[in-house]
Amino acid sequence: MDWRSVPVEESAERLRDQTGSGDPGARTTSGLVAYLDGEPAGWCAVEPRTAYARLLRTRVPWTGRTEDKGDYGVWAVTCFVTRSGFRRRGISRALAHAAVDFARSRGAPAPSRAIR
């Protein structure tokens, strides 16, 4: 979907549905929300790589690689968003660390080195 062609209200509703953010007991999500002082400050998309059909079809990330595209154990972080007014405070870094922990807690193999 081309998010730029969708009205803001519709985009917000689609993201709420996609992320399961309206259901605290949701078993799945497509991302994590970062809060700073009780305010939502950022979001990152993190799911098993197989959830991103477009990523699996795109040639560039696969050039020179022989791994199985359908390996559910490989996770991907595909997007970071930090709200205006919250930038340059380490939100993306905190989300990256949380994404690794989130994926690991759902069975993703641990990365060979930590995010710095």
Backbone atoms as SQL, in Angstrom:
CREATE TABLE atoms (id INTEGER PRIMARY KEY, chain TEXT, resi INTEGER, resn TEXT, atom TEXT, x REAL, y REAL, z REAL);
INSERT INTO atoms VALUES
  (1, 'A', 1, 'MET', 'N', 0.841, -1.173, 0.000),
  (2, 'A', 1, 'MET', 'CA', 0.000, 0.000, 0.000),
  (3, 'A', 1, 'MET', 'C', 0.890, 1.241, 0.000),
  (4, 'A', 2, 'ASP', 'N', 0.496, 2.235, -0.739),
  (5, 'A', 2, 'ASP', 'CA', 1.199, 3.514, -0.752),
  (6, 'A', 2, 'ASP', 'C', 0.554, 4.405, 0.305),
  (7, 'A', 3, 'TRP', 'N', 1.219, 4.530, 1.452),
  (8, 'A', 3, 'TRP', 'CA', 0.650, 5.267, 2.591),
  (9, 'A', 3, 'TRP', 'C', 0.419, 6.740, 2.274),
  (10, 'A', 4, 'ARG', 'N', 1.162, 7.297, 1.342),
  (11, 'A', 4, 'ARG', 'CA', 0.999, 8.718, 1.019),
  (12, 'A', 4, 'ARG', 'C', -0.332, 9.013, 0.342),
  (13, 'A', 5, 'SER', 'N', -0.951, 8.011, -0.278),
  (14, 'A', 5, 'SER', 'CA', -2.192, 8.237, -1.002),
  (15, 'A', 5, 'SER', 'C', -3.430, 8.064, -0.123),
  (16, 'A', 6, 'VAL', 'N', -3.234, 7.752, 1.142),
  (17, 'A', 6, 'VAL', 'CA', -4.344, 7.486, 2.053),
  (18, 'A', 6, 'VAL', 'C', -4.503, 8.662, 3.012),
  (19, 'A', 7, 'PRO', 'N', -5.747, 9.120, 3.237),
  (20, 'A', 7, 'PRO', 'CA', -5.957, 10.207, 4.210),
  (21, 'A', 7, 'PRO', 'C', -5.428, 9.830, 5.596),
  (22, 'A', 8, 'VAL', 'N', -4.988, 10.818, 6.350),
  (23, 'A', 8, 'VAL', 'CA', -4.375, 10.605, 7.666),
  (24, 'A', 8, 'VAL', 'C', -5.264, 9.769, 8.582),
  (25, 'A', 9, 'GLU', 'N', -6.559, 10.070, 8.626),
  (26, 'A', 9, 'GLU', 'CA', -7.461, 9.333, 9.514),
  (27, 'A', 9, 'GLU', 'C', -7.519, 7.857, 9.136),
  (28, 'A', 10, 'GLU', 'N', -7.556, 7.573, 7.842),
  (29, 'A', 10, 'GLU', 'CA', -7.596, 6.187, 7.383),
  (30, 'A', 10, 'GLU', 'C', -6.270, 5.477, 7.679),
  (31, 'A', 11, 'SER', 'N', -5.156, 6.186, 7.488),
  (32, 'A', 11, 'SER', 'CA', -3.849, 5.603, 7.810),
  (33, 'A', 11, 'SER', 'C', -3.773, 5.228, 9.280),
  (34, 'A', 12, 'ALA', 'N', -4.253, 6.128, 10.136),
  (35, 'A', 12, 'ALA', 'CA', -4.225, 5.877, 11.579),
  (36, 'A', 12, 'ALA', 'C', -5.063, 4.647, 11.918),
  (37, 'A', 13, 'GLU', 'N', -6.236, 4.539, 11.330),
  (38, 'A', 13, 'GLU', 'CA', -7.103, 3.383, 11.588),
  (39, 'A', 13, 'GLU', 'C', -6.462, 2.089, 11.092),
  (40, 'A', 14, 'ARG', 'N', -5.870, 2.133, 9.903),
  (41, 'A', 14, 'ARG', 'CA', -5.200, 0.941, 9.367),
  (42, 'A', 14, 'ARG', 'C', -4.023, 0.520, 10.247),
  (43, 'A', 15, 'LEU', 'N', -3.259, 1.502, 10.732),
  (44, 'A', 15, 'LEU', 'CA', -2.135, 1.172, 11.609),
  (45, 'A', 15, 'LEU', 'C', -2.610, 0.577, 12.928),
  (46, 'A', 16, 'ARG', 'N', -3.700, 1.128, 13.483),
  (47, 'A', 16, 'ARG', 'CA', -4.246, 0.562, 14.726),
  (48, 'A', 16, 'ARG', 'C', -4.658, -0.887, 14.509),
  (49, 'A', 17, 'ASP', 'N', -5.330, -1.167, 13.380),
  (50, 'A', 17, 'ASP', 'CA', -5.733, -2.538, 13.076),
  (51, 'A', 17, 'ASP', 'C', -4.520, -3.438, 12.876),
  (52, 'A', 18, 'GLN', 'N', -3.540, -2.956, 12.128),
  (53, 'A', 18, 'GLN', 'CA', -2.343, -3.739, 11.806),
  (54, 'A', 18, 'GLN', 'C', -1.531, -4.066, 13.047),
  (55, 'A', 19, 'THR', 'N', -1.416, -3.119, 13.953),
  (56, 'A', 19, 'THR', 'CA', -0.559, -3.309, 15.119),
  (57, 'A', 19, 'THR', 'C', -1.253, -3.985, 16.285),
  (58, 'A', 20, 'GLY', 'N', -2.577, -4.079, 16.239),
  (59, 'A', 20, 'GLY', 'CA', -3.289, -4.643, 17.385),
  (60, 'A', 20, 'GLY', 'C', -3.253, -3.701, 18.566),
  (61, 'A', 21, 'SER', 'N', -2.985, -2.427, 18.330),
  (62, 'A', 21, 'SER', 'CA', -2.801, -1.480, 19.428),
  (63, 'A', 21, 'SER', 'C', -4.078, -1.201, 20.206),
  (64, 'A', 22, 'GLY', 'N', -5.230, -1.513, 19.646),
  (65, 'A', 22, 'GLY', 'CA', -6.478, -1.307, 20.371),
  (66, 'A', 22, 'GLY', 'C', -6.817, -2.468, 21.295),
  (67, 'A', 23, 'ASP', 'N', -6.019, -3.520, 21.279),
  (68, 'A', 23, 'ASP', 'CA', -6.272, -4.707, 22.074),
  (69, 'A', 23, 'ASP', 'C', -5.036, -5.059, 22.894),
  (70, 'A', 24, 'PRO', 'N', -5.016, -4.679, 24.182),
  (71, 'A', 24, 'PRO', 'CA', -3.846, -4.962, 25.009),
  (72, 'A', 24, 'PRO', 'C', -3.513, -6.448, 25.099),
  (73, 'A', 25, 'GLY', 'N', -4.492, -7.317, 24.856),
  (74, 'A', 25, 'GLY', 'CA', -4.248, -8.751, 24.930),
  (75, 'A', 25, 'GLY', 'C', -3.910, -9.380, 23.586),
  (76, 'A', 26, 'ALA', 'N', -3.671, -8.557, 22.573),
  (77, 'A', 26, 'ALA', 'CA', -3.372, -9.078, 21.237),
  (78, 'A', 26, 'ALA', 'C', -2.151, -9.989, 21.280),
  (79, 'A', 27, 'ARG', 'N', -2.245, -11.149, 20.619),
  (80, 'A', 27, 'ARG', 'CA', -1.130, -12.106, 20.603),
  (81, 'A', 27, 'ARG', 'C', -0.092, -11.734, 19.555),
  (82, 'A', 28, 'THR', 'N', -0.459, -10.901, 18.594),
  (83, 'A', 28, 'THR', 'CA', 0.491, -10.489, 17.559),
  (84, 'A', 28, 'THR', 'C', 0.481, -8.972, 17.431),
  (85, 'A', 29, 'THR', 'N', 1.520, -8.470, 16.848),
  (86, 'A', 29, 'THR', 'CA', 1.629, -7.049, 16.569),
  (87, 'A', 29, 'THR', 'C', 2.599, -6.896, 15.411),
  (88, 'A', 30, 'SER', 'N', 2.573, -5.763, 14.767),
  (89, 'A', 30, 'SER', 'CA', 3.547, -5.528, 13.704),
  (90, 'A', 30, 'SER', 'C', 4.580, -4.509, 14.139),
  (91, 'A', 31, 'GLY', 'N', 4.550, -4.150, 15.411),
  (92, 'A', 31, 'GLY', 'CA', 5.531, -3.179, 15.842),
  (93, 'A', 31, 'GLY', 'C', 5.455, -2.876, 17.316),
  (94, 'A', 32, 'LEU', 'N', 6.365, -2.030, 17.733),
  (95, 'A', 32, 'LEU', 'CA', 6.479, -1.635, 19.128),
  (96, 'A', 32, 'LEU', 'C', 6.343, -0.128, 19.236),
  (97, 'A', 33, 'VAL', 'N', 5.731, 0.324, 20.310),
  (98, 'A', 33, 'VAL', 'CA', 5.571, 1.751, 20.578),
  (99, 'A', 33, 'VAL', 'C', 6.491, 2.131, 21.733),
  (100, 'A', 34, 'ALA', 'N', 7.216, 3.225, 21.571),
  (101, 'A', 34, 'ALA', 'CA', 8.070, 3.754, 22.641),
  (102, 'A', 34, 'ALA', 'C', 7.339, 4.906, 23.314),
  (103, 'A', 35, 'TYR', 'N', 7.396, 4.927, 24.625),
  (104, 'A', 35, 'TYR', 'CA', 6.794, 6.013, 25.396),
  (105, 'A', 35, 'TYR', 'C', 7.884, 6.766, 26.127),
  (106, 'A', 36, 'LEU', 'N', 7.722, 8.069, 26.204),
  (107, 'A', 36, 'LEU', 'CA', 8.623, 8.915, 26.971),
  (108, 'A', 36, 'LEU', 'C', 7.755, 9.808, 27.840),
  (109, 'A', 37, 'ASP', 'N', 7.917, 9.687, 29.131),
  (110, 'A', 37, 'ASP', 'CA', 7.104, 10.442, 30.091),
  (111, 'A', 37, 'ASP', 'C', 5.606, 10.253, 29.846),
  (112, 'A', 38, 'GLY', 'N', 5.218, 9.007, 29.525),
  (113, 'A', 38, 'GLY', 'CA', 3.813, 8.682, 29.346),
  (114, 'A', 38, 'GLY', 'C', 3.229, 9.024, 27.989),
  (115, 'A', 39, 'GLU', 'N', 4.014, 9.617, 27.126),
  (116, 'A', 39, 'GLU', 'CA', 3.557, 10.000, 25.786),
  (117, 'A', 39, 'GLU', 'C', 4.113, 9.042, 24.750),
  (118, 'A', 40, 'PRO', 'N', 3.287, 8.600, 23.776),
  (119, 'A', 40, 'PRO', 'CA', 3.855, 7.799, 22.690),
  (120, 'A', 40, 'PRO', 'C', 4.838, 8.661, 21.897),
  (121, 'A', 41, 'ALA', 'N', 6.079, 8.174, 21.797),
  (122, 'A', 41, 'ALA', 'CA', 7.130, 8.987, 21.180),
  (123, 'A', 41, 'ALA', 'C', 7.662, 8.400, 19.880),
  (124, 'A', 42, 'GLY', 'N', 7.497, 7.097, 19.693),
  (125, 'A', 42, 'GLY', 'CA', 8.019, 6.480, 18.477),
  (126, 'A', 42, 'GLY', 'C', 7.445, 5.099, 18.273),
  (127, 'A', 43, 'TRP', 'N', 7.729, 4.546, 17.105),
  (128, 'A', 43, 'TRP', 'CA', 7.232, 3.225, 16.725),
  (129, 'A', 43, 'TRP', 'C', 8.237, 2.582, 15.789),
  (130, 'A', 44, 'CYS', 'N', 8.362, 1.275, 15.866),
  (131, 'A', 44, 'CYS', 'CA', 9.139, 0.546, 14.869),
  (132, 'A', 44, 'CYS', 'C', 8.380, -0.706, 14.468),
  (133, 'A', 45, 'ALA', 'N', 8.507, -1.059, 13.201),
  (134, 'A', 45, 'ALA', 'CA', 7.895, -2.277, 12.678),
  (135, 'A', 45, 'ALA', 'C', 8.876, -3.420, 12.878),
  (136, 'A', 46, 'VAL', 'N', 8.422, -4.504, 13.491),
  (137, 'A', 46, 'VAL', 'CA', 9.270, -5.686, 13.694),
  (138, 'A', 46, 'VAL', 'C', 8.387, -6.923, 13.656),
  (139, 'A', 47, 'GLU', 'N', 8.710, -7.811, 12.741),
  (140, 'A', 47, 'GLU', 'CA', 7.975, -9.057, 12.562),
  (141, 'A', 47, 'GLU', 'C', 8.895, -10.074, 11.923),
  (142, 'A', 48, 'PRO', 'N', 8.462, -11.334, 11.903),
  (143, 'A', 48, 'PRO', 'CA', 9.241, -12.292, 11.125),
  (144, 'A', 48, 'PRO', 'C', 9.335, -11.803, 9.675),
  (145, 'A', 49, 'ARG', 'N', 10.474, -12.002, 9.072),
  (146, 'A', 49, 'ARG', 'CA', 10.700, -11.520, 7.703),
  (147, 'A', 49, 'ARG', 'C', 9.622, -12.024, 6.747),
  (148, 'A', 50, 'THR', 'N', 9.097, -13.213, 7.011),
  (149, 'A', 50, 'THR', 'CA', 8.077, -13.778, 6.133),
  (150, 'A', 50, 'THR', 'C', 6.788, -12.965, 6.119),
  (151, 'A', 51, 'ALA', 'N', 6.589, -12.082, 7.091),
  (152, 'A', 51, 'ALA', 'CA', 5.392, -11.232, 7.121),
  (153, 'A', 51, 'ALA', 'C', 5.461, -10.113, 6.093),
  (154, 'A', 52, 'TYR', 'N', 6.641, -9.869, 5.537),
  (155, 'A', 52, 'TYR', 'CA', 6.834, -8.777, 4.589),
  (156, 'A', 52, 'TYR', 'C', 6.950, -9.330, 3.172),
  (157, 'A', 53, 'ALA', 'N', 5.805, -9.575, 2.552),
  (158, 'A', 53, 'ALA', 'CA', 5.787, -10.163, 1.204),
  (159, 'A', 53, 'ALA', 'C', 6.604, -9.325, 0.220),
  (160, 'A', 54, 'ARG', 'N', 6.507, -8.025, 0.328),
  (161, 'A', 54, 'ARG', 'CA', 7.250, -7.155, -0.597),
  (162, 'A', 54, 'ARG', 'C', 8.761, -7.322, -0.418),
  (163, 'A', 55, 'LEU', 'N', 9.204, -7.456, 0.814),
  (164, 'A', 55, 'LEU', 'CA', 10.621, -7.662, 1.088),
  (165, 'A', 55, 'LEU', 'C', 11.104, -8.978, 0.485),
  (166, 'A', 56, 'LEU', 'N', 10.265, -9.983, 0.537),
  (167, 'A', 56, 'LEU', 'CA', 10.631, -11.282, -0.014),
  (168, 'A', 56, 'LEU', 'C', 10.713, -11.259, -1.543),
  (169, 'A', 57, 'ARG', 'N', 9.921, -10.377, -2.175),
  (170, 'A', 57, 'ARG', 'CA', 9.906, -10.281, -3.647),
  (171, 'A', 57, 'ARG', 'C', 10.984, -9.355, -4.198),
  (172, 'A', 58, 'THR', 'N', 11.471, -8.424, -3.374),
  (173, 'A', 58, 'THR', 'CA', 12.453, -7.446, -3.838),
  (174, 'A', 58, 'THR', 'C', 13.804, -8.119, -4.046),
  (175, 'A', 59, 'ARG', 'N', 14.444, -7.835, -5.152),
  (176, 'A', 59, 'ARG', 'CA', 15.702, -8.470, -5.519),
  (177, 'A', 59, 'ARG', 'C', 16.888, -7.973, -4.697),
  (178, 'A', 60, 'VAL', 'N', 16.952, -6.694, -4.416),
  (179, 'A', 60, 'VAL', 'CA', 18.146, -6.086, -3.824),
  (180, 'A', 60, 'VAL', 'C', 18.622, -6.754, -2.535),
  (181, 'A', 61, 'PRO', 'N', 17.764, -6.995, -1.526),
  (182, 'A', 61, 'PRO', 'CA', 18.322, -7.573, -0.305),
  (183, 'A', 61, 'PRO', 'C', 18.822, -9.006, -0.470),
  (184, 'A', 62, 'TRP', 'N', 18.522, -9.638, -1.581),
  (185, 'A', 62, 'TRP', 'CA', 18.887, -11.042, -1.769),
  (186, 'A', 62, 'TRP', 'C', 20.085, -11.240, -2.679),
  (187, 'A', 63, 'THR', 'N', 20.551, -10.194, -3.307),
  (188, 'A', 63, 'THR', 'CA', 21.687, -10.319, -4.208),
  (189, 'A', 63, 'THR', 'C', 22.901, -10.869, -3.457),
  (190, 'A', 64, 'GLY', 'N', 23.435, -11.985, -3.940),
  (191, 'A', 64, 'GLY', 'CA', 24.617, -12.587, -3.335),
  (192, 'A', 64, 'GLY', 'C', 24.351, -13.399, -2.084),
  (193, 'A', 65, 'ARG', 'N', 23.091, -13.589, -1.720),
  (194, 'A', 65, 'ARG', 'CA', 22.756, -14.343, -0.513),
  (195, 'A', 65, 'ARG', 'C', 22.068, -15.647, -0.897),
  (196, 'A', 66, 'THR', 'N', 22.327, -16.693, -0.146),
  (197, 'A', 66, 'THR', 'CA', 21.762, -17.998, -0.460),
  (198, 'A', 66, 'THR', 'C', 20.798, -18.502, 0.614),
  (199, 'A', 67, 'GLU', 'N', 20.520, -17.694, 1.612),
  (200, 'A', 67, 'GLU', 'CA', 19.665, -18.165, 2.704),
  (201, 'A', 67, 'GLU', 'C', 18.217, -18.368, 2.246),
  (202, 'A', 68, 'ASP', 'N', 17.460, -19.093, 3.029),
  (203, 'A', 68, 'ASP', 'CA', 16.059, -19.393, 2.751),
  (204, 'A', 68, 'ASP', 'C', 15.199, -18.163, 3.048),
  (205, 'A', 69, 'LYS', 'N', 14.572, -17.608, 2.034),
  (206, 'A', 69, 'LYS', 'CA', 13.709, -16.431, 2.221),
  (207, 'A', 69, 'LYS', 'C', 12.535, -16.737, 3.153),
  (208, 'A', 70, 'GLY', 'N', 12.097, -17.970, 3.170),
  (209, 'A', 70, 'GLY', 'CA', 10.938, -18.352, 3.962),
  (210, 'A', 70, 'GLY', 'C', 11.252, -18.789, 5.386),
  (211, 'A', 71, 'ASP', 'N', 12.466, -18.551, 5.861),
  (212, 'A', 71, 'ASP', 'CA', 12.850, -18.938, 7.216),
  (213, 'A', 71, 'ASP', 'C', 12.133, -18.044, 8.226),
  (214, 'A', 72, 'TYR', 'N', 11.154, -18.592, 8.929),
  (215, 'A', 72, 'TYR', 'CA', 10.355, -17.843, 9.893),
  (216, 'A', 72, 'TYR', 'C', 11.201, -17.341, 11.068),
  (217, 'A', 73, 'GLY', 'N', 12.337, -17.970, 11.316),
  (218, 'A', 73, 'GLY', 'CA', 13.189, -17.584, 12.434),
  (219, 'A', 73, 'GLY', 'C', 13.950, -16.292, 12.218),
  (220, 'A', 74, 'VAL', 'N', 13.946, -15.783, 10.985),
  (221, 'A', 74, 'VAL', 'CA', 14.642, -14.531, 10.698),
  (222, 'A', 74, 'VAL', 'C', 13.631, -13.394, 10.797),
  (223, 'A', 75, 'TRP', 'N', 13.951, -12.421, 11.608),
  (224, 'A', 75, 'TRP', 'CA', 13.064, -11.284, 11.821),
  (225, 'A', 75, 'TRP', 'C', 13.622, -10.055, 11.118),
  (226, 'A', 76, 'ALA', 'N', 12.740, -9.086, 10.872),
  (227, 'A', 76, 'ALA', 'CA', 13.147, -7.857, 10.198),
  (228, 'A', 76, 'ALA', 'C', 12.556, -6.642, 10.907),
  (229, 'A', 77, 'VAL', 'N', 13.360, -5.614, 11.005),
  (230, 'A', 77, 'VAL', 'CA', 12.893, -4.302, 11.457),
  (231, 'A', 77, 'VAL', 'C', 12.895, -3.451, 10.200),
  (232, 'A', 78, 'THR', 'N', 11.715, -3.011, 9.787),
  (233, 'A', 78, 'THR', 'CA', 11.600, -2.351, 8.484),
  (234, 'A', 78, 'THR', 'C', 11.289, -0.868, 8.537),
  (235, 'A', 79, 'CYS', 'N', 10.954, -0.350, 9.695),
  (236, 'A', 79, 'CYS', 'CA', 10.551, 1.062, 9.747),
  (237, 'A', 79, 'CYS', 'C', 10.722, 1.597, 11.162),
  (238, 'A', 80, 'PHE', 'N', 11.208, 2.816, 11.257),
  (239, 'A', 80, 'PHE', 'CA', 11.262, 3.552, 12.523),
  (240, 'A', 80, 'PHE', 'C', 10.556, 4.883, 12.320),
  (241, 'A', 81, 'VAL', 'N', 9.764, 5.278, 13.303),
  (242, 'A', 81, 'VAL', 'CA', 9.122, 6.589, 13.281),
  (243, 'A', 81, 'VAL', 'C', 9.316, 7.201, 14.662),
  (244, 'A', 82, 'THR', 'N', 9.791, 8.429, 14.701),
  (245, 'A', 82, 'THR', 'CA', 9.888, 9.158, 15.965),
  (246, 'A', 82, 'THR', 'C', 9.113, 10.454, 15.800),
  (247, 'A', 83, 'ARG', 'N', 8.204, 10.705, 16.728),
  (248, 'A', 83, 'ARG', 'CA', 7.367, 11.904, 16.657),
  (249, 'A', 83, 'ARG', 'C', 8.216, 13.165, 16.753),
  (250, 'A', 84, 'SER', 'N', 7.760, 14.161, 16.038),
  (251, 'A', 84, 'SER', 'CA', 8.376, 15.479, 16.136),
  (252, 'A', 84, 'SER', 'C', 8.311, 15.918, 17.602),
  (253, 'A', 85, 'GLY', 'N', 9.359, 16.524, 18.077),
  (254, 'A', 85, 'GLY', 'CA', 9.413, 16.941, 19.474),
  (255, 'A', 85, 'GLY', 'C', 10.062, 15.903, 20.378),
  (256, 'A', 86, 'PHE', 'N', 10.233, 14.670, 19.866),
  (257, 'A', 86, 'PHE', 'CA', 10.849, 13.597, 20.647),
  (258, 'A', 86, 'PHE', 'C', 12.151, 13.131, 20.003),
  (259, 'A', 87, 'ARG', 'N', 12.528, 13.762, 18.923),
  (260, 'A', 87, 'ARG', 'CA', 13.715, 13.317, 18.198),
  (261, 'A', 87, 'ARG', 'C', 14.999, 13.711, 18.939),
  (262, 'A', 88, 'ARG', 'N', 16.080, 12.973, 18.629),
  (263, 'A', 88, 'ARG', 'CA', 17.405, 13.197, 19.205),
  (264, 'A', 88, 'ARG', 'C', 17.418, 12.943, 20.713),
  (265, 'A', 89, 'ARG', 'N', 16.586, 11.993, 21.145),
  (266, 'A', 89, 'ARG', 'CA', 16.542, 11.609, 22.558),
  (267, 'A', 89, 'ARG', 'C', 16.792, 10.117, 22.746),
  (268, 'A', 90, 'GLY', 'N', 17.224, 9.437, 21.690),
  (269, 'A', 90, 'GLY', 'CA', 17.530, 8.016, 21.805),
  (270, 'A', 90, 'GLY', 'C', 16.339, 7.095, 21.610),
  (271, 'A', 91, 'ILE', 'N', 15.246, 7.620, 21.076),
  (272, 'A', 91, 'ILE', 'CA', 14.037, 6.807, 20.882),
  (273, 'A', 91, 'ILE', 'C', 14.310, 5.656, 19.915),
  (274, 'A', 92, 'SER', 'N', 14.928, 5.938, 18.766),
  (275, 'A', 92, 'SER', 'CA', 15.190, 4.878, 17.784),
  (276, 'A', 92, 'SER', 'C', 16.128, 3.812, 18.349),
  (277, 'A', 93, 'ARG', 'N', 17.129, 4.232, 19.087),
  (278, 'A', 93, 'ARG', 'CA', 18.052, 3.276, 19.704),
  (279, 'A', 93, 'ARG', 'C', 17.306, 2.388, 20.701),
  (280, 'A', 94, 'ALA', 'N', 16.459, 2.994, 21.520),
  (281, 'A', 94, 'ALA', 'CA', 15.682, 2.217, 22.492),
  (282, 'A', 94, 'ALA', 'C', 14.749, 1.243, 21.775),
  (283, 'A', 95, 'LEU', 'N', 14.148, 1.689, 20.677),
  (284, 'A', 95, 'LEU', 'CA', 13.272, 0.810, 19.908),
  (285, 'A', 95, 'LEU', 'C', 14.056, -0.340, 19.278),
  (286, 'A', 96, 'ALA', 'N', 15.255, -0.065, 18.788),
  (287, 'A', 96, 'ALA', 'CA', 16.075, -1.121, 18.190),
  (288, 'A', 96, 'ALA', 'C', 16.401, -2.190, 19.235),
  (289, 'A', 97, 'HIS', 'N', 16.781, -1.775, 20.430),
  (290, 'A', 97, 'HIS', 'CA', 17.067, -2.730, 21.503),
  (291, 'A', 97, 'HIS', 'C', 15.810, -3.518, 21.864),
  (292, 'A', 98, 'ALA', 'N', 14.679, -2.812, 21.971),
  (293, 'A', 98, 'ALA', 'CA', 13.421, -3.481, 22.322),
  (294, 'A', 98, 'ALA', 'C', 12.990, -4.449, 21.223),
  (295, 'A', 99, 'ALA', 'N', 13.244, -4.101, 19.956),
  (296, 'A', 99, 'ALA', 'CA', 12.876, -4.979, 18.839),
  (297, 'A', 99, 'ALA', 'C', 13.659, -6.290, 18.913),
  (298, 'A', 100, 'VAL', 'N', 14.937, -6.211, 19.251),
  (299, 'A', 100, 'VAL', 'CA', 15.754, -7.425, 19.397),
  (300, 'A', 100, 'VAL', 'C', 15.194, -8.281, 20.530),
  (301, 'A', 101, 'ASP', 'N', 14.912, -7.669, 21.663),
  (302, 'A', 101, 'ASP', 'CA', 14.370, -8.411, 22.803),
  (303, 'A', 101, 'ASP', 'C', 13.010, -9.025, 22.468),
  (304, 'A', 102, 'PHE', 'N', 12.167, -8.255, 21.780),
  (305, 'A', 102, 'PHE', 'CA', 10.835, -8.717, 21.389),
  (306, 'A', 102, 'PHE', 'C', 10.939, -9.932, 20.474),
  (307, 'A', 103, 'ALA', 'N', 11.766, -9.828, 19.439),
  (308, 'A', 103, 'ALA', 'CA', 11.927, -10.935, 18.492),
  (309, 'A', 103, 'ALA', 'C', 12.505, -12.158, 19.200),
  (310, 'A', 104, 'ARG', 'N', 13.494, -11.937, 20.038),
  (311, 'A', 104, 'ARG', 'CA', 14.125, -13.041, 20.776),
  (312, 'A', 104, 'ARG', 'C', 13.095, -13.737, 21.669),
  (313, 'A', 105, 'SER', 'N', 12.211, -12.966, 22.304),
  (314, 'A', 105, 'SER', 'CA', 11.209, -13.554, 23.200),
  (315, 'A', 105, 'SER', 'C', 10.185, -14.382, 22.445),
  (316, 'A', 106, 'ARG', 'N', 10.134, -14.207, 21.138),
  (317, 'A', 106, 'ARG', 'CA', 9.216, -14.971, 20.296),
  (318, 'A', 106, 'ARG', 'C', 9.929, -15.999, 19.431),
  (319, 'A', 107, 'GLY', 'N', 11.148, -16.332, 19.807),
  (320, 'A', 107, 'GLY', 'CA', 11.843, -17.432, 19.176),
  (321, 'A', 107, 'GLY', 'C', 12.879, -17.083, 18.132),
  (322, 'A', 108, 'ALA', 'N', 13.093, -15.816, 17.863),
  (323, 'A', 108, 'ALA', 'CA', 14.131, -15.447, 16.904),
  (324, 'A', 108, 'ALA', 'C', 15.496, -15.768, 17.497),
  (325, 'A', 109, 'PRO', 'N', 16.421, -16.277, 16.676),
  (326, 'A', 109, 'PRO', 'CA', 17.763, -16.525, 17.202),
  (327, 'A', 109, 'PRO', 'C', 18.413, -15.206, 17.645),
  (328, 'A', 110, 'ALA', 'N', 19.218, -15.275, 18.651),
  (329, 'A', 110, 'ALA', 'CA', 19.900, -14.080, 19.143),
  (330, 'A', 110, 'ALA', 'C', 20.894, -13.587, 18.097),
  (331, 'A', 111, 'PRO', 'N', 21.021, -12.280, 17.930),
  (332, 'A', 111, 'PRO', 'CA', 22.013, -11.763, 16.995),
  (333, 'A', 111, 'PRO', 'C', 23.426, -12.087, 17.489),
  (334, 'A', 112, 'SER', 'N', 24.367, -12.133, 16.571),
  (335, 'A', 112, 'SER', 'CA', 25.738, -12.479, 16.943),
  (336, 'A', 112, 'SER', 'C', 26.414, -11.371, 17.718),
  (337, 'A', 113, 'ARG', 'N', 25.936, -10.146, 17.603),
  (338, 'A', 113, 'ARG', 'CA', 26.505, -9.057, 18.388),
  (339, 'A', 113, 'ARG', 'C', 25.397, -8.090, 18.778),
  (340, 'A', 114, 'ALA', 'N', 25.589, -7.439, 19.870),
  (341, 'A', 114, 'ALA', 'CA', 24.563, -6.534, 20.389),
  (342, 'A', 114, 'ALA', 'C', 24.557, -5.237, 19.605),
  (343, 'A', 115, 'ILE', 'N', 23.408, -4.570, 19.606),
  (344, 'A', 115, 'ILE', 'CA', 23.277, -3.254, 19.017),
  (345, 'A', 115, 'ILE', 'C', 23.965, -2.270, 19.940),
  (346, 'A', 116, 'ARG', 'N', 24.755, -1.394, 19.400),
  (347, 'A', 116, 'ARG', 'CA', 25.467, -0.426, 20.238),
  (348, 'A', 116, 'ARG', 'C', 24.772, 0.908, 20.247);
